[in-house]
Amino acid sequence: MAYFFLRLLSPRPTFPHDGTGEEMAAMKRHAEYWQRNAFAGSAIIVGPVFEGEGGWGMAVVEVEDQAAAQALADSDPIITSGLGFRFDILPMPSIISRPPAV
């Protein structure tokens, strides 16, 4: 298995603070999609990161290879919505994580 950092970039630097109704509906589907991937075990951590007047999204995933990470990104409803969002996919050669909470 391999680890990847996925950075979701929005179509403008002020998103999500000025998100349209269509964008926010797609973001709801995006969150549900990543929740399913977390329950399935491929998404380790996912969430928004606020920076300046806007923000971006991040996910750390554990998948077979770069192609599998790309497939996760390509299947995200925020990408398939055609609203101008895109992912950067960066390999993580190793990770250190805390043990699972009991």
C-alpha positions in Angstrom: 0.0 0.0 0.0 1.1 3.6 -0.6 0.2 7.0 1.0 -0.7 10.2 -0.9 -1.6 13.7 0.2 -4.4 15.1 -1.9 -4.9 18.9 -1.9 -8.2 20.2 -3.3 -7.9 23.6 -4.9 -11.0 25.7 -5.6 -11.7 27.8 -8.6 -11.0 31.1 -6.7 -9.0 32.1 -3.5 -12.1 33.3 -1.6 -13.9 29.9 -1.6 -15.7 28.6 0.5 -16.6 32.0 2.0 -18.3 33.1 -1.2 -19.6 29.7 -2.3 -22.6 29.6 -4.6 -25.6 27.4 -3.9 -24.5 25.0 -6.6 -20.9 24.8 -5.2 -22.1 24.2 -1.7 -24.5 21.4 -2.8 -21.5 19.8 -4.6 -19.4 20.3 -1.5 -22.1 18.4 0.5 -21.8 15.5 -1.9 -18.0 15.8 -1.7 -18.1 15.5 2.1 -20.4 12.4 1.9 -18.1 10.8 -0.7 -15.0 11.2 1.6 -17.0 10.0 4.6 -17.7 6.8 2.7 -14.0 6.5 1.8 -13.0 7.0 5.5 -15.4 4.2 6.5 -14.1 2.0 3.7 -10.5 2.5 5.0 -8.9 4.3 2.1 -9.2 7.9 3.5 -7.1 8.3 6.7 -8.0 12.0 7.3 -9.9 14.5 5.3 -10.9 18.1 6.0 -10.8 21.8 5.1 -7.9 24.1 5.7 -8.6 27.8 6.0 -5.9 30.1 4.8 -6.1 33.8 4.4 -9.5 34.8 2.9 -10.3 31.3 1.6 -9.2 27.7 2.0 -8.5 24.4 0.4 -9.2 20.8 1.2 -6.8 18.0 2.2 -6.9 14.2 2.4 -4.3 11.6 3.3 -5.2 8.3 1.7 -3.8 4.8 1.8 -4.3 3.1 -1.6 -2.5 0.6 -3.9 -0.7 3.2 -6.0 -0.8 6.6 -7.7 -3.4 5.4 -10.2 -5.8 4.5 -7.3 -5.2 7.9 -5.7 -6.0 9.5 -9.0 -9.2 7.4 -9.3 -10.3 8.6 -5.9 -9.8 12.2 -6.8 -11.4 11.8 -10.2 -14.5 10.2 -8.7 -15.0 13.0 -6.2 -18.4 14.8 -6.8 -16.7 18.2 -6.5 -14.5 17.2 -9.5 -17.3 15.5 -11.6 -19.5 18.6 -11.0 -17.3 20.5 -13.5 -17.2 23.6 -11.3 -13.5 24.2 -11.7 -12.0 22.4 -8.6 -8.9 20.3 -9.0 -6.6 18.0 -7.0 -2.9 18.0 -6.5 -1.8 14.5 -5.7 1.5 14.1 -3.8 3.2 10.9 -2.8 4.1 10.4 0.9 7.0 7.9 1.1 6.2 7.2 4.8 3.9 8.4 7.6 4.0 8.4 11.3 0.6 8.2 13.0 -0.8 7.7 16.5 -2.3 4.3 17.4 -6.0 4.0 16.9 -8.2 5.3 19.7 -9.7 2.6 21.8 
